[in-house]
Each structure stands twice: as C-alpha cells, then as structure tokens.
Amino acid sequence: MSGRFITDADVVREEADWGVTGWVSRPSFTGSTAMCVMDVHLSPGGGHEFHRHPDQEEIIWVREGRIEQWLEVAKQELGPGEAVYIPKDVVHASFTVGDETAKLSVILTPTAGDDGYSVVDVSGEEPWSGLR
C-alpha cells in the first residue's frame, strides 16, 4: 500500500508574524510532488502580504472566520465555505477581517523544492504597496 495517514501530531506548524502554517503535505513529508497542502491560521489583524507563486497554482478555502482576499488589484471578502483560485504568478494577499482567527485550507500545485512552496514577496512594490 502506498500513501499515509496524517494525524494532527504529524503536522509541522511554523509561526510567522501573521499567523501559523501547518504543513499537511510537502515533498519532504509525504513525498508528493503534485501538491503542497497547508492548514493556515491568520491571526486577528494579520495577513499574508502581497506575493506571488511563479510556478504554482493555488486554492485558498476559508473554513472559519473571514478574510479580505486580494487578487491582483481586485478584493473580495470571503467567509466559511468560500474560496479563491489563483493562477500561476498572479499577485494576491489575504488579511483577516474582524477579531476572529481565520482558518484556511491552502493547496498549491505542483510542489516547489523540499518545502513544496515558492513565494516572491512584492508587498514593497507599486501598485501593491499602496493598495491597503
């Protein structure tokens, strides 16, 4: 049998100033090169600033809380059960709305490197630096 069961204790969690990333699937853990899966918690007042993934498509699905989701220069508020699809190399950002932690399921494909994730921060560049 191939594959594996993943328990909560297996998920490696990393803290950042905007929240916590729980690595559910990445090449160094599951061996998958097809998908990187994360359990992301955005803290109240937090967010993942404007960035892009040069070689990866992404889905961000809101499980709890609300986020202000940017897709290029368009924004929309998303709540539980709602999602956004982000094509390769498209600039985007996610910020919590209100005082509740936003819990997100994030899937990127294909993977990039051992972490499964490649990101380019553009938050200091125009027009992104002046949007929010």
HUFEN-V638384 format. One record per residue. D_LAST is the distance of its C-alpha to the last C-alpha in whole Angstrom. Layout:
D_LAST + D_LAST
This chain:
49 + 46 + 42 + 41 + 41 + 37 + 37 + 35 + 37 + 36 + 32 + 31 + 28 + 26 + 23 + 20 + 18 + 16 + 19 + 22 + 23 + 27 + 28 + 30 + 32 + 31 + 34 + 35 + 36 + 37 + 38 + 36 + 34 + 33 + 30 + 28 + 27 + 25 + 25 + 21 + 21 + 17 + 17 + 16 + 13 + 13 + 11 + 12 + 10 + 10 + 14 + 17 + 20 + 23 + 26 + 25 + 24 + 22 + 22 + 20 + 22 + 21 + 24 + 23 + 20 + 17 + 14 + 11 + 11 + 10 + 13 + 12 + 10 + 11 + 10 + 13 + 14 + 17 + 20 + 23 + 25 + 22 + 21 + 19 + 21 + 19 + 22 + 23 + 20 + 17 + 14 + 12 + 10 + 11 + 10 + 13 + 13 + 16 + 18 + 20 + 20 + 19 + 22 + 21 + 24 + 23 + 25 + 25 + 28 + 30 + 30 + 29 + 31 + 32 + 29 + 29 + 25 + 24 + 20 + 18 + 15 + 13 + 10 + 12 + 12 + 11 + 10 + 8 + 7 + 6 + 4 + 0
